Amino acid sequence: MFRKNNKFILLILIVSVLGSILAGCGSSNNKGEAAAPGTTNNSGESTSGKSVEPVELSLFSWMFEGADNQDSVIYQKLQEKLDIRIKPITASWNDWEEKLNVMIASGEMPDVFMSYGIDRPVQYRQWIKEGMLLPISDYSDQYPNIQKSLVNFEILAKTTGDKHYALPVYNEAGNGKDAVSGHNILIRKDWLDKLKLQMPTTIDEFYAVAKAFTENDPDGNNKNDTYGYTSSSGGVWWQYPIFNAFDTSTDRWEKKEGQWLPEVISDETQDAVTFLNQMYKEKILDPEFMLNTDDKKIEKFVTGKVGMIIHNANATLYNDIYNKFKQAKPDVDPKSVFTWVGTLKGKNGNQRMDGFNNFWCETSINSSISAEKQKKALELLDYLLSDEGQDLMLNGVEGVHYKKEGDAIVPLITEEEKTKEKAFSLKALVSWNTDYLPDNMPNKEDIVALTKSTGDYAVPNPLAYLNISPDALDSSISSQLNDLVNEQIITLIVNSKEVPVDFAKFKETWLSKGGTKLIEETNKQAVVEGR
């Protein structure tokens, strides 16, 4: 009798345990909510908020090549702080996007990954539609640094149902800075000095200086072999600072009398085209301006073939040109040879520089991973955005990568050595920090002034990422119109004998090839999004 009771009690206990397990399984969900305390999931992770082992997060970016060194003190700090183990996945710059798409298509989406995000709107919105991306903004009230960052990008949420499904990787720090400019007009200072000219500050002065650089033998070789100004290939886009001086552009919209209209068909654009057409006819504008590669453009600038170029304005590229002048003229200070113009005053007296949204690429979280992994992914992004996390990513670990002398941070490794430690590249999940320059950066003060001279005037695109449904407007229409603009505007600059007549024909063609429909649907969607 006693033996039978023992078996009965044992049976009751087994049923009870099984019932508890089944009850726990029944209470789980696939909506990213935390699992029941004290249980573990199929990956062996604790769902009590603390893992038995560090939670492994797979991270994908083209920048992570060589970033799998688990002995890195950066990783050790992150593991200590967040109880995670980083598993980097990477690809080359040439095929990273393809590799990411293959992983996603095969059901192997990384836990956290960088993509072009909203800059690939069709693909990005499809991922959202299929529920593949975690709506990060749903959790942002729990993560103050994420929330603080997302506040700067509210316009992006308007295009995806008022939710953020990715964290924009910001270019420059600072709340409220919604646009940046990374370009400038570089100028031969030695030519200005030789010809006793002042730095151009207006579009008319720009023309006068460019004309003098072409006609007045600024290099002193008694040959007519210089041009005032050039740019490089990439459609008409590189001319945007010139168009901005006429308060217009070839790719933005303006609101007039309550209606959004494309600037490319405006009277101001006709004036800008007339200006560049005149420069081309007078051979002030380099006839190869549409054929130059960036390298060729810089070569012409350094070797004294052209006096002004429009180019990227950041620390790396400024110092690259600085060093090229140093090599070409070893006995001359490069700062006496070249400098920058900044943002020109236009015909109306205003200074305009079309800026770009203060981010490039976005970081998303896989919505299908466990609740604990999602939590750790959010914690990682929030930490990287914190002051402590940014300090770790920018300067490294004290005593290993730098030391402090008073308030100054003194590097203990070179920038080249720092670049080789790929764990620093994790910073790119949240920020580029293009405004950050270490104290030992060569020409730091000049670079800061260079970037401010255009960055302070940067204005955002008022209709960036407007979400016009493909059902309302064939998505090919916009790309076809962009091709038309690049082709026709360049033709007008180079070939037109009578710009007003030819520009009127261009405008008529633009409207007839889908432009009228684009204007109609743009205004409808702008009302929906409150633009």
C-alpha positions in Angstrom: 0.0 0.0 0.0 2.8 2.3 0.9 4.7 1.6 -2.4 1.5 2.3 -4.4 1.0 5.7 -2.6 4.6 6.6 -3.4 4.0 5.9 -7.2 0.8 7.9 -7.0 2.5 10.9 -5.3 5.4 10.7 -7.9 2.8 10.7 -10.7 1.1 13.8 -9.2 4.5 15.6 -9.0 5.3 14.8 -12.6 1.9 16.0 -13.8 2.3 19.2 -11.7 5.7 20.0 -13.2 4.5 19.3 -16.7 1.6 21.5 -16.1 3.8 24.3 -14.9 6.0 24.0 -18.0 3.0 24.0 -20.4 1.5 27.0 -18.6 4.8 28.8 -19.0 4.9 28.0 -22.7 1.3 29.1 -23.1 2.0 32.5 -21.6 4.8 33.3 -24.0 4.2 35.4 -27.1 6.0 36.6 -30.3 5.5 40.3 -29.7 8.8 41.0 -28.1 7.4 41.0 -24.5 9.5 39.7 -21.7 9.1 36.0 -20.9 8.1 34.7 -17.5 10.7 35.2 -14.7 13.0 32.3 -13.9 12.6 30.4 -17.2 15.0 29.9 -20.0 14.2 30.0 -23.7 15.4 27.6 -26.4 18.7 29.4 -26.8 19.6 28.8 -23.2 19.0 32.4 -22.2 17.6 33.4 -18.9 14.3 35.3 -19.2 14.6 36.7 -15.7 16.5 39.7 -17.0 19.9 38.2 -16.4 21.7 35.6 -18.6 23.5 32.6 -17.3 26.0 33.5 -20.1 26.4 36.9 -21.8 23.7 37.4 -24.4 25.2 37.0 -27.9 24.1 39.7 -30.4 25.0 39.4 -34.1 25.7 42.9 -35.5 26.0 43.6 -39.2 27.8 46.4 -41.0 30.3 46.7 -43.9 32.7 48.3 -41.3 33.1 45.3 -39.1 35.9 43.5 -41.0 38.4 42.4 -38.4 36.1 43.4 -35.6 35.7 39.9 -34.1 38.7 40.1 -31.7 37.0 39.2 -28.5 40.1 40.1 -26.5 39.5 43.8 -27.4 39.3 45.9 -24.2 36.4 47.7 -25.9 34.4 44.5 -26.1 35.4 43.7 -22.5 34.0 47.0 -21.3 30.8 46.4 -23.2 30.4 42.9 -21.8 31.1 44.1 -18.3 28.6 47.0 -18.7 25.8 45.2 -20.7 26.4 41.5 -20.2 26.6 40.9 -23.9 28.9 39.1 -26.3 29.3 40.8 -29.7 29.3 38.6 -32.9 30.3 40.9 -35.8 29.1 40.0 -39.3 30.6 42.0 -42.2 31.0 42.3 -46.0 33.0 44.5 -48.3 31.8 48.0 -49.2 31.1 46.8 -52.8 28.7 44.0 -51.8 27.5 44.7 -48.2 24.0 45.6 -49.3 23.7 42.5 -51.5 24.9 40.3 -48.6 22.4 41.8 -46.2 19.5 41.2 -48.6 20.6 37.6 -49.1 20.8 37.0 -45.3 17.3 38.5 -44.9 15.8 36.5 -47.8 17.2 33.3 -46.4 15.8 33.9 -43.0 19.1 34.8 -41.4 18.5 38.4 -40.5 21.1 39.7 -38.1 20.0 40.7 -34.6 21.1 44.3 -35.2 22.1 45.7 -38.6 22.9 48.8 -40.5 21.1 49.5 -43.8 20.3 52.6 -46.0 16.9 52.5 -44.2 14.5 55.2 -45.5 17.0 56.0 -48.3 15.8 52.7 -49.9 12.1 53.5 -49.3 10.5 50.6 -51.2 12.6 48.0 -49.6 12.5 49.6 -46.1 8.7 49.9 -46.1 8.4 46.3 -47.3 10.4 45.1 -44.3 8.1 47.2 -42.1 5.0 45.8 -43.8 6.2 42.2 -43.2 6.8 42.9 -39.5 10.5 42.3 -39.8 11.7 45.3 -37.9 11.2 46.2 -34.2 9.4 49.5 -33.8 12.1 51.1 -31.7 10.1 54.2 -30.9 7.6 52.0 -29.0 10.4 51.4 -26.4 12.1 54.7 -26.5 10.5 56.0 -23.3 12.6 53.3 -21.5 15.8 54.4 -23.2 16.4 58.1 -22.7 19.4 58.4 -25.1 17.5 56.7 -27.9 14.5 58.9 -27.3 16.8 62.0 -27.3 18.2 61.0 -30.7 14.9 60.2 -32.3 13.5 63.6 -31.4 15.8 65.0 -34.1 14.2 62.9 -36.8 10.5 63.2 -36.3 10.1 63.9 -40.0 11.1 60.3 -40.7 8.4 58.8 -38.5 5.8 60.7 -40.6 6.6 58.5 -43.5 6.2 55.2 -41.6 3.0 55.5 -39.6 4.4 57.8 -36.9 6.8 55.1 -35.7 10.6 54.7 -36.0 11.6 51.2 -37.2 15.3 52.2 -37.3 17.7 54.5 -35.4 19.2 57.1 -37.8 23.0 57.2 -37.6 23.5 60.9 -37.0 26.3 62.8 -38.6 26.9 65.6 -36.1 25.9 65.9 -32.5 23.4 68.4 -31.1 19.7 68.4 -30.6 17.7 70.4 -33.1 20.4 70.3 -35.8 18.3 68.7 -38.6 20.6 69.6 -41.5 24.4 69.5 -42.2 26.5 70.5 -45.2 29.7 68.7 -46.0 30.8 70.7 -49.0 32.6 74.0 -49.7 34.2 76.0 -52.5 38.0 75.8 -52.3 40.0 78.6 -53.8 43.7 79.2 -54.7 44.7 81.9 -52.2 48.0 82.5 -53.9 46.1 83.4 -57.1 44.0 85.9 -55.2 47.1 87.4 -53.7 49.0 87.6 -57.0 46.1 89.3 -58.7 45.3 91.5 -55.7 41.8 90.2 -55.4 39.5 90.0 -52.4 37.8 86.8 -51.3 34.5 86.5 -53.2 31.5 86.7 -50.9 28.7 87.1 -53.4 27.8 85.3 -56.6 28.7 88.4 -58.7 32.1 88.5 -57.0 32.5 84.8 -57.6 32.1 85.4 -61.3 34.5 88.3 -61.3 37.2 86.3 -59.5 36.7 83.2 -61.7 37.0 85.5 -64.8 40.2 87.0 -63.5 41.6 83.5 -62.8 40.9 82.6 -66.4 42.1 85.7 -68.2 44.8 87.4 -66.0 47.5 84.7 -66.0 47.3 83.9 -62.2 50.1 81.3 -62.4 52.5 83.7 -64.2 53.5 81.4 -67.0 52.4 83.8 -69.8 50.0 81.2 -71.1 46.2 81.2 -71.4 45.9 77.8 -69.7 43.8 78.3 -66.6 40.1 78.1 -65.8 38.4 79.9 -63.0 36.2 77.1 -61.8 35.4 73.5 -62.2 33.4 70.6 -60.6 33.2 66.9 -61.2 30.9 64.3 -62.7 27.7 63.2 -61.0 25.0 65.0 -63.0 24.2 68.6 -62.4 24.1 68.0 -58.6 27.7 69.3 -57.9 26.6 72.7 -59.1 24.1 73.1 -56.2 26.0 75.9 -54.3 25.8 78.0 -57.5 22.1 77.3 -57.8 21.6 78.0 -54.1 23.1 81.5 -54.7 20.1 82.1 -57.0 17.8 80.7 -54.2 17.0 77.6 -56.1 18.0 74.0 -56.7 17.5 71.2 -59.3 16.0 68.7 -56.8 14.0 70.6 -54.1 10.5 72.0 -53.8 9.2 75.4 -52.5 5.8 76.5 -51.3 4.3 79.3 -53.2 0.8 80.6 -52.5 -0.1 77.5 -50.6 1.2 75.0 -53.3 4.4 73.0 -53.4 6.2 73.5 -56.7 9.5 72.1 -58.0 12.3 74.6 -58.0 13.9 73.1 -61.1 11.3 74.7 -63.4 11.3 78.1 -61.6 12.5 81.4 -63.0 15.4 81.4 -60.4 16.7 78.1 -62.0 16.5 79.7 -65.4 18.7 82.6 -64.0 21.2 80.1 -62.6 21.4 78.2 -65.8 21.9 81.5 -67.7 24.8 82.3 -65.3 26.6 79.0 -65.8 25.9 79.1 -69.6 27.7 82.5 -69.7 30.6 81.1 -67.7 30.9 78.2 -70.1 30.7 80.3 -73.2 33.4 82.6 -71.8 35.6 79.6 -70.9 35.6 80.6 -67.3 34.0 77.2 -66.5 36.3 74.3 -67.2 34.9 72.6 -70.4 35.6 69.2 -68.7 33.5 70.0 -65.6 31.2 67.1 -66.4 34.0 64.6 -67.2 36.3 65.2 -64.2 36.6 62.5 -61.6 37.0 63.8 -58.1 40.7 62.9 -58.3 41.1 64.7 -61.6 39.3 67.8 -60.2 41.7 67.9 -57.2 44.7 67.3 -59.5 43.7 70.3 -61.6 43.4 72.4 -58.5 46.7 71.4 -57.0 48.6 71.7 -60.3 47.2 75.1 -61.1 44.9 74.4 -63.9 41.8 75.7 -62.1 41.3 78.3 -59.4 38.2 77.1 -57.6 36.5 73.8 -57.0 33.4 72.5 -55.2 34.4 69.6 -53.0 33.8 67.7 -49.8 34.8 69.6 -46.7 35.8 67.3 -43.9 39.0 66.7 -42.0 40.2 63.8 -44.1 39.8 65.5 -47.4 41.0 68.9 -46.3 44.2 67.3 -44.9 44.5 65.2 -48.1 44.6 68.3 -50.3 46.8 70.1 -47.7 49.3 67.2 -48.0 49.1 67.3 -51.8 50.1 70.9 -51.9 52.9 70.2 -49.4 54.3 67.6 -51.7 53.9 69.8 -54.8 55.5 72.9 -53.0 57.6 71.5 -50.1 59.0 75.0 -49.2 55.6 76.7 -49.1 53.0 76.7 -46.4 49.8 75.1 -48.0 47.6 77.5 -46.1 49.1 80.3 -48.1 48.3 78.4 -51.3 44.6 77.4 -50.8 41.7 78.2 -48.6 37.9 78.2 -48.8 35.1 80.6 -49.9 32.2 79.4 -47.7 28.5 80.2 -48.5 28.0 82.9 -51.1 25.5 85.6 -50.8 22.9 85.4 -53.5 21.1 87.8 -55.8 18.6 88.5 -53.0 21.3 89.0 -50.4 20.6 85.8 -48.6 23.0 82.9 -47.9 21.7 79.5 -48.6 23.4 76.1 -48.6 21.2 73.1 -49.2 21.9 70.8 -46.3 21.4 67.1 -45.9 19.5 65.3 -43.2 21.7 65.0 -40.1 22.1 61.2 -40.6 23.4 58.6 -43.0 22.2 55.0 -42.8 20.1 53.6 -40.1 20.3 50.8 -37.5 17.4 48.3 -37.1 16.7 45.5 -34.7 15.3 42.1 -35.8 11.7 41.8 -34.5 11.9 38.0 -34.5 14.7 37.6 -31.9 13.9 36.8 -28.3 12.6 39.4 -25.8 15.9 39.3 -24.0 17.9 39.9 -27.1 15.7 42.8 -28.1 16.2 44.3 -24.6 20.0 43.9 -24.9 20.0 45.4 -28.4 18.1 48.4 -27.2 20.5 48.7 -24.2 23.5 48.6 -26.5 22.2 51.3 -28.8 21.2 53.5 -25.8 24.6 53.0 -24.2 26.5 53.9 -27.3 24.5 57.1 -27.5 25.2 58.0 -23.9 28.1 60.3 -22.9 29.9 57.3 -21.4 29.4 55.2 -24.5 30.4 58.0 -26.9 33.6 58.6 -24.8 34.4 54.9 -25.0 33.9 54.9 -28.8 35.7 58.1 -29.5 38.6 57.9 -27.1 38.8 54.3 -26.0 39.8 53.0 -22.5 41.8 55.3 -20.2 45.3 53.9 -19.6 45.1 51.8 -22.8 44.2 54.2 -25.6 44.6 57.6 -23.9 45.7 59.3 -20.7 44.4 62.5 -19.1 46.5 65.6 -18.4 44.2 67.9 -16.6 41.1 68.2 -18.8 43.1 67.3 -21.9 42.9 63.8 -23.4 46.3 62.7 -24.7 46.3 59.7 -27.1 48.5 56.8 -26.2 48.1 55.3 -29.7 48.2 56.8 -33.2 45.2 57.4 -35.3 46.4 54.6 -37.6 46.6 52.1 -34.6 43.2 53.3 -33.5 41.8 52.6 -37.0 43.1 49.0 -36.9 41.2 48.3 -33.6 37.9 47.6 -35.3 35.9 47.5 -32.1 35.8 51.3 -32.4 33.7 50.8 -35.5 30.7 49.8 -33.3 30.2 53.6 -32.9 28.8 53.6 -36.4 25.7 51.8 -35.2 24.5 55.2 -33.7 26.8 58.0 -34.9 29.5 59.2 -37.3 30.5 62.2 -35.2 31.7 64.1 -38.2 32.0 67.1 -36.0 34.4 65.3 -33.6 38.1 66.1 -34.1 40.7 64.8 -31.6 43.0 67.4 -30.1 45.9 66.0 -32.1 44.1 66.3 -35.5 46.4 68.3 -37.9 44.9 71.6 -38.9 42.0 71.2 -36.5 41.2 74.9 -36.2 41.1 75.4 -39.9 38.9 72.4 -40.4 36.4 73.6 -37.8 36.2 77.0 -39.5 35.9 75.4 -43.0 32.9 73.2 -42.0 31.2 76.0 -40.1 31.4 78.3 -43.1 28.8 76.2 -44.9 27.4 74.1 -42.1 26.0 77.1 -40.3 23.8 77.9 -43.3 22.6 74.4 -44.1 18.9 74.1 -44.6 17.0 70.8 -44.7 14.9 69.5 -47.6 11.3 70.4 -46.7 9.9 67.4 -48.5 12.5 64.8 -47.7 11.1 61.3 -47.7 7.6 62.3 -48.6 5.7 59.0 -48.8 3.8 59.1 -52.0 2.1 55.7 -52.5 3.2 53.7 -55.7 -0.5 53.2 -56.3 -0.9 57.0 -56.6 2.2 57.6 -58.7 4.4 55.2 -60.6 7.7 55.3 -58.8 9.6 55.3 -62.1 8.3 58.8 -63.0 10.5 60.5 -60.4 13.6 58.7 -61.6 12.8 59.5 -65.2 12.3 63.1 -64.4 15.7 63.1 -62.5 17.4 61.7 -65.6 15.7 64.4 -67.7 16.9 67.1 -65.4 20.5 65.9 -65.5 20.5 65.6 -69.2 18.7 68.8 -70.1 20.2 71.2 -67.6 23.7 70.2 -68.6 22.7 70.6 -72.3 21.4 74.1 -71.5 24.6 75.1 -69.8 26.9 73.8 -72.6 24.9 74.2 -75.8 22.1 76.8 -75.4 22.3 79.9 -77.6 19.2 81.4 -76.0 18.5 80.1 -72.5 15.0 81.6 -71.9 13.7 79.9 -75.1 15.4 76.6 -74.5 14.4 76.6 -70.8 10.8 77.1 -71.6 10.9 74.0 -73.8 12.6 72.1 -71.0 9.9 73.1 -68.6 7.2 72.0 -71.0 8.9 68.6 -71.5 9.3 68.2 -67.7 5.6 68.8 -67.1 4.4 66.6 -70.0 6.6 63.6 -68.9 4.9 63.2 -65.5 5.8 66.4 -63.9 2.2 67.6 -63.7 1.1 64.4 -62.1 4.0 64.6 -59.7 3.0 68.1 -58.6 -0.5 66.9 -58.0 0.4 63.9 -55.9 3.1 65.7 -54.0 0.7 68.3 -52.8 -1.9 65.7 -51.8 0.6 63.7 -49.7 2.1 66.9 -48.2 -1.3 67.7 -46.8 -1.6 64.2 -45.3 1.8 64.5 -43.6 1.4 68.1 -42.5 4.3 69.4 -44.6 
